Amino acid sequence: MSGILYVVATPIGNLKDITDRAVEVLREADIVVAENLARALKLLNHLSIKKRIISINSYNEERKAQAIVEHLLKGRCCALISSAGTPCISDPGNTIVRKCHEAGVAVRAIPGPSAAVGAISISGLYADRFLFFGFLPQKKGKKRKILDDLLSLPYPIIFFESPRRLIETLNCIYEKFGNRYVVILKEMTKLHEENFRGSVEALINQLSIKELKGEYTIIVHGKER
């Protein structure tokens, strides 16, 4: 019988947020497939777990996926983890999951932390529906085109952004969406966690004078119905 690929959600910051089941799967897996070797080692060392780690990224995943599937077909079990949060969401892993399905290998979710879901849950915005987009393109032209496409959506839209491009992205949102209400979450669950709320213009002014570090989640209010 073939093994099982476990898609394991891991903490987005605070290492105490890992579930008991995730720890159990990581302990029992034969191989850990990880997006970021250093972060995987940090987590596994924290849990006193020693495992063989296969590192993947968006450039080598296609090449390494078949070898991982072959391990599974020989009866080994693999745990797929991302740098943080739930794998395959704005992270590598989808190719491996797809090839496992094609090969008849069982794939199981080990649910847990998700930056997008955590952010929307504390945004204060009505979120019976929302759109998670992830990272916008780096090029301004492509970024503006996508924002044009999202302009009329009546529910919150979630973006991820780096500190280096945060202000530029907020300016593009202001240009295309107008002065909408925005919630920005920095370094969720970590020591320097901060929340910023207000009109996009106000937040541009507030954040432009700060030294921006860490990871940011932006939630833009949907278009008024």
C-alpha positions as CSV (number, residue, x, y, z in Angstrom):
1,M,0.0,0.0,0.0
2,S,1.1,3.5,-0.7
3,G,1.8,6.0,2.0
4,I,-0.1,9.2,2.8
5,L,0.7,12.8,2.0
6,Y,-0.3,14.9,5.0
7,V,-0.7,18.7,4.3
8,V,0.1,20.1,7.7
9,A,-0.7,23.6,8.9
10,T,2.0,25.1,11.1
11,P,2.1,28.2,13.3
12,I,2.2,31.6,11.5
13,G,4.3,33.1,14.4
14,N,3.7,31.8,17.9
15,L,5.0,28.2,18.0
16,K,2.4,27.3,20.7
17,D,-0.3,27.5,18.0
18,I,0.5,24.1,16.6
19,T,-2.1,21.4,17.1
20,D,-1.6,18.1,18.9
21,R,-2.5,16.3,15.7
22,A,0.0,18.2,13.7
23,V,2.8,17.3,16.2
24,E,1.7,13.7,16.1
25,V,1.9,13.6,12.3
26,L,5.3,15.3,12.2
27,R,6.6,12.7,14.7
28,E,5.3,9.7,12.7
29,A,6.1,11.0,9.2
30,D,9.0,9.4,7.4
31,I,9.9,12.6,5.5
32,V,9.0,16.2,5.9
33,V,8.6,18.2,2.7
34,A,9.3,21.9,3.6
35,E,9.2,25.2,1.7
36,N,11.9,26.7,4.0
37,L,14.6,24.5,5.4
38,A,15.6,27.0,8.2
39,R,12.1,27.5,9.4
40,A,11.3,23.8,9.2
41,L,14.4,23.0,11.4
42,K,13.4,25.7,13.9
43,L,9.9,24.1,14.3
44,L,11.2,20.5,14.4
45,N,13.9,21.4,16.9
46,H,11.3,23.2,19.1
47,L,9.3,19.9,19.0
48,S,12.4,17.8,19.6
49,I,11.7,16.0,16.3
50,K,14.5,14.8,13.9
51,K,13.4,14.0,10.4
52,R,14.7,13.9,6.8
53,I,13.7,17.1,5.2
54,I,13.2,17.6,1.4
55,S,13.1,21.3,0.6
56,I,11.0,22.7,-2.2
57,N,10.2,26.0,-3.7
58,S,8.4,27.5,-6.7
59,Y,11.4,26.8,-8.9
60,N,12.2,23.2,-8.1
61,E,8.8,21.8,-7.0
62,E,8.0,20.3,-10.4
63,R,11.3,18.6,-10.6
64,K,11.2,17.2,-7.1
65,A,7.5,16.2,-7.0
66,Q,7.9,12.9,-8.8
67,A,10.6,11.7,-6.4
68,I,8.3,12.6,-3.5
69,V,5.5,10.7,-5.1
70,E,7.8,7.7,-5.5
71,H,8.6,7.7,-1.8
72,L,4.9,7.7,-1.1
73,L,4.2,4.8,-3.5
74,K,6.8,2.8,-1.6
75,G,4.7,3.1,1.5
76,R,6.5,6.1,3.2
77,C,4.4,8.9,4.7
78,C,5.3,12.5,4.1
79,A,4.3,15.7,5.9
80,L,4.1,18.8,3.7
81,I,4.6,22.1,5.5
82,S,5.0,25.7,4.3
83,S,7.1,28.4,5.9
84,A,4.1,29.3,8.1
85,G,0.4,28.6,8.1
86,T,-1.5,26.3,5.8
87,P,0.5,24.9,2.8
88,C,-0.5,25.5,-0.8
89,I,-2.1,28.9,-0.2
90,S,0.3,31.5,-1.7
91,D,3.0,28.8,-1.1
92,P,4.5,25.9,-3.0
93,G,2.9,22.4,-2.7
94,N,0.0,22.3,-5.2
95,T,2.1,20.4,-7.7
96,I,3.0,17.7,-5.2
97,V,-0.7,17.4,-4.1
98,R,-1.9,17.2,-7.7
99,K,0.7,14.5,-8.7
100,C,-0.3,12.5,-5.6
101,H,-3.9,12.5,-6.7
102,E,-2.9,11.5,-10.2
103,A,-0.9,8.6,-8.8
104,G,-3.6,7.4,-6.5
105,V,-1.8,8.5,-3.3
106,A,-4.0,9.5,-0.4
107,V,-3.8,13.2,0.6
108,R,-5.0,14.3,4.0
109,A,-5.4,17.8,5.5
110,I,-4.1,18.5,9.0
111,P,-5.9,21.9,9.5
112,G,-4.7,24.7,11.7
113,P,-3.3,28.2,11.5
114,S,-4.0,30.4,8.4
115,A,-3.0,34.0,8.2
116,A,-5.9,34.9,5.9
117,V,-8.6,33.3,8.1
118,G,-7.0,34.7,11.3
119,A,-6.9,38.2,9.8
120,I,-10.5,38.3,8.6
121,S,-11.7,36.9,11.9
122,I,-10.4,39.9,13.8
123,S,-10.9,42.5,11.1
124,G,-14.3,43.6,12.4
125,L,-15.6,43.5,8.8
126,Y,-18.7,41.5,7.8
127,A,-17.2,38.4,6.3
128,D,-19.9,35.9,5.4
129,R,-18.0,36.0,2.1
130,F,-14.5,37.3,1.3
131,L,-11.9,37.0,-1.4
132,F,-8.3,35.9,-0.6
133,F,-6.0,37.1,-3.3
134,G,-2.5,36.8,-1.7
135,F,0.4,38.7,-3.2
136,L,-0.3,41.2,-5.9
137,P,2.2,41.3,-8.8
138,Q,5.3,43.5,-8.3
139,K,4.9,45.4,-11.6
140,K,2.6,48.4,-11.1
141,G,0.8,47.9,-14.5
142,K,-0.2,44.3,-13.7
143,K,-1.1,45.3,-10.1
144,R,-3.4,48.1,-11.3
145,K,-5.1,45.7,-13.8
146,I,-5.9,43.2,-11.1
147,L,-7.2,45.9,-8.8
148,D,-9.5,47.1,-11.7
149,D,-10.9,43.6,-11.9
150,L,-11.5,43.5,-8.2
151,L,-13.0,47.0,-7.9
152,S,-16.7,46.1,-7.9
153,L,-16.6,43.1,-5.5
154,P,-19.0,43.8,-2.6
155,Y,-17.0,41.8,0.1
156,P,-13.7,42.1,1.8
157,I,-10.5,41.4,-0.2
158,I,-7.4,40.0,1.5
159,F,-3.8,40.7,0.3
160,F,-0.4,39.8,1.6
161,E,2.4,42.3,1.2
162,S,6.1,42.8,2.1
163,P,7.2,45.9,4.0
164,R,9.2,47.0,1.0
165,R,6.1,47.3,-1.2
166,L,3.4,48.1,1.4
167,I,3.1,51.8,0.8
168,E,3.2,51.4,-3.0
169,T,0.4,48.9,-2.9
170,L,-1.7,51.1,-0.6
171,N,-1.2,54.0,-3.0
172,C,-2.4,51.7,-5.9
173,I,-5.4,50.7,-3.8
174,Y,-6.2,54.3,-3.1
175,E,-5.9,55.2,-6.8
176,K,-8.2,52.4,-7.9
177,F,-10.6,51.9,-5.0
178,G,-10.8,55.4,-3.6
179,N,-10.6,56.1,0.1
180,R,-12.0,52.8,1.3
181,Y,-11.8,51.4,4.9
182,V,-8.8,49.2,5.3
183,V,-7.5,46.9,8.1
184,I,-3.7,46.1,8.1
185,L,-2.3,43.4,10.4
186,K,1.4,43.2,11.0
187,E,3.2,40.1,12.4
188,M,0.1,38.3,13.6
189,T,0.7,36.1,16.7
190,K,4.2,37.4,17.1
191,L,5.9,39.6,19.7
192,H,5.5,42.8,17.6
193,E,2.0,42.3,16.4
194,E,0.1,45.5,15.5
195,N,-3.2,46.3,13.9
196,F,-3.9,49.5,11.9
197,R,-7.5,50.5,10.9
198,G,-8.9,53.4,9.0
199,S,-9.3,54.9,5.5
200,V,-6.5,53.9,3.1
201,E,-5.4,57.6,2.9
202,A,-5.1,57.8,6.6
203,L,-3.1,54.6,6.8
204,I,-0.7,55.7,4.0
205,N,0.0,58.8,6.0
206,Q,0.4,56.9,9.3
207,L,2.6,54.1,7.9
208,S,4.8,56.3,5.6
209,I,6.6,57.7,8.7
210,K,7.2,54.3,10.3
211,E,10.1,51.9,9.7
212,L,8.3,49.0,8.1
213,K,9.4,45.5,9.0
214,G,7.7,42.1,9.1
215,E,4.9,40.6,7.3
216,Y,1.7,42.5,6.4
217,T,-1.9,41.4,5.7
218,I,-4.2,44.0,4.1
219,I,-8.0,43.7,4.2
220,V,-9.9,46.1,2.0
221,H,-13.6,46.8,2.6
222,G,-15.8,45.7,-0.3
223,K,-17.7,48.1,-2.5
224,E,-20.8,49.4,-0.8
225,R,-23.9,47.7,-2.2
